[in-house]
Amino acid sequence: MRKTPLLLSVIVLALTSHVWAEQDDSKILEEAAKNNITIVQALRANDETAVTLQGEIVRQIKHEHYELKDTTGSMTIEVDDELATAEQLKAGTEVKVVGEIDTHRYKPTDIEVVKLEIIKE
């Protein structure tokens, strides 16, 4: 009998998690509009800082991970398949990305992209 409330809670959380994510994304989009920065600035930014960057795709590193460069440097961006495909993000494609800085203890800082605009293919 006690498992029923727990099971219901898990189901409700699973069904509403996308709503929470969308709210977070809208907050990131709002914040990032104020933080149009370069890659070198992004590499120095604090974890979870919302940013907007513009640059050129250099290469696909692995599934959903790409190297982005601008005139100041390069860094990895993580792009979900729902935002753009590997065919769209070929080397030389110029993009504007909005996302959140993700710092790590044992690997380089990257950006988790929440919005991507292809400027020039």
C-alpha positions as semicolon CSV with decimal commas, in nm:
position;residue;x (nm);y (nm);z (nm)
1;M;0,000;0,000;0,000
2;R;0,278;0,247;0,081
3;K;0,438;0,202;-0,261
4;T;0,143;0,367;-0,438
5;P;0,214;0,727;-0,322
6;L;0,582;0,687;-0,405
7;L;0,502;0,548;-0,748
8;L;0,260;0,834;-0,814
9;S;0,524;1,087;-0,710
10;V;0,778;0,934;-0,948
11;I;0,528;0,940;-1,235
12;V;0,432;1,303;-1,168
13;L;0,799;1,406;-1,154
14;A;0,872;1,225;-1,479
15;L;0,577;1,386;-1,656
16;T;0,655;1,740;-1,536
17;S;1,035;1,742;-1,564
18;H;1,019;1,887;-1,918
19;V;0,820;2,183;-1,782
20;W;1,093;2,261;-1,530
21;A;1,359;2,233;-1,801
22;E;1,169;2,476;-2,025
23;Q;1,143;2,726;-1,743
24;D;1,516;2,699;-1,686
25;D;1,581;2,740;-2,059
26;S;1,371;3,057;-2,074
27;K;1,568;3,198;-1,781
28;I;1,895;3,106;-1,957
29;L;1,776;3,274;-2,279
30;E;1,688;3,591;-2,090
31;E;2,020;3,603;-1,904
32;A;2,229;3,507;-2,208
33;A;2,088;3,798;-2,408
34;K;2,283;4,024;-2,169
35;N;2,606;3,819;-2,192
36;N;2,721;3,828;-2,553
37;I;3,085;3,722;-2,506
38;T;3,387;3,568;-2,680
39;I;3,518;3,218;-2,632
40;V;3,815;3,333;-2,423
41;Q;3,568;3,513;-2,193
42;A;3,350;3,201;-2,178
43;L;3,647;2,989;-2,075
44;R;3,702;3,223;-1,778
45;A;3,333;3,254;-1,680
46;N;3,176;3,098;-1,373
47;D;2,988;2,769;-1,387
48;E;2,622;2,799;-1,493
49;T;2,667;3,147;-1,641
50;A;2,422;3,199;-1,928
51;V;2,602;3,323;-2,241
52;T;2,564;3,396;-2,611
53;L;2,856;3,316;-2,843
54;Q;2,911;3,336;-3,214
55;G;3,168;3,135;-3,404
56;E;3,247;2,870;-3,659
57;I;3,218;2,495;-3,619
58;V;3,563;2,338;-3,654
59;R;3,467;1,971;-3,623
60;Q;3,245;1,719;-3,454
61;I;3,432;1,571;-3,158
62;K;3,177;1,302;-3,073
63;H;2,800;1,262;-3,074
64;E;2,647;1,598;-2,972
65;H;2,990;1,754;-2,903
66;Y;3,148;2,006;-3,142
67;E;3,448;2,236;-3,141
68;L;3,351;2,602;-3,184
69;K;3,606;2,874;-3,260
70;D;3,608;3,250;-3,287
71;T;3,895;3,496;-3,322
72;T;3,989;3,454;-2,953
73;G;4,004;3,073;-2,924
74;S;3,806;2,750;-2,933
75;M;3,602;2,537;-2,698
76;T;3,360;2,245;-2,692
77;I;2,986;2,295;-2,718
78;E;2,724;2,029;-2,646
79;V;2,431;2,045;-2,889
80;D;2,130;1,814;-2,848
81;D;2,009;1,646;-3,166
82;E;1,677;1,833;-3,131
83;L;1,859;2,165;-3,186
84;A;2,076;2,066;-3,484
85;T;2,211;1,756;-3,655
86;A;2,567;1,664;-3,745
87;E;2,478;1,729;-4,111
88;Q;2,382;2,087;-4,023
89;L;2,691;2,145;-3,808
90;K;2,964;2,071;-4,062
91;A;3,308;2,230;-4,042
92;G;3,288;2,592;-4,152
93;T;2,926;2,647;-4,046
94;E;2,889;2,979;-3,865
95;V;2,655;2,963;-3,566
96;K;2,520;3,170;-3,280
97;V;2,476;2,963;-2,965
98;V;2,297;3,040;-2,642
99;G;2,373;2,821;-2,347
100;E;2,516;2,771;-2,005
101;I;2,882;2,744;-1,904
102;D;2,964;2,401;-1,766
103;T;3,290;2,381;-1,572
104;H;3,437;2,046;-1,472
105;R;3,702;1,929;-1,233
106;Y;3,888;1,698;-1,473
107;K;3,796;1,814;-1,822
108;P;3,784;2,150;-1,999
109;T;3,499;2,396;-1,965
110;D;3,225;2,360;-2,226
111;I;2,885;2,505;-2,307
112;E;2,555;2,321;-2,287
113;V;2,360;2,477;-2,572
114;V;1,988;2,551;-2,529
115;K;1,940;2,746;-2,853
116;L;2,135;2,742;-3,179
117;E;2,099;2,960;-3,486
118;I;2,281;2,879;-3,809
119;I;2,412;3,205;-3,952
120;K;2,602;3,077;-4,254
121;E;2,646;2,727;-4,391
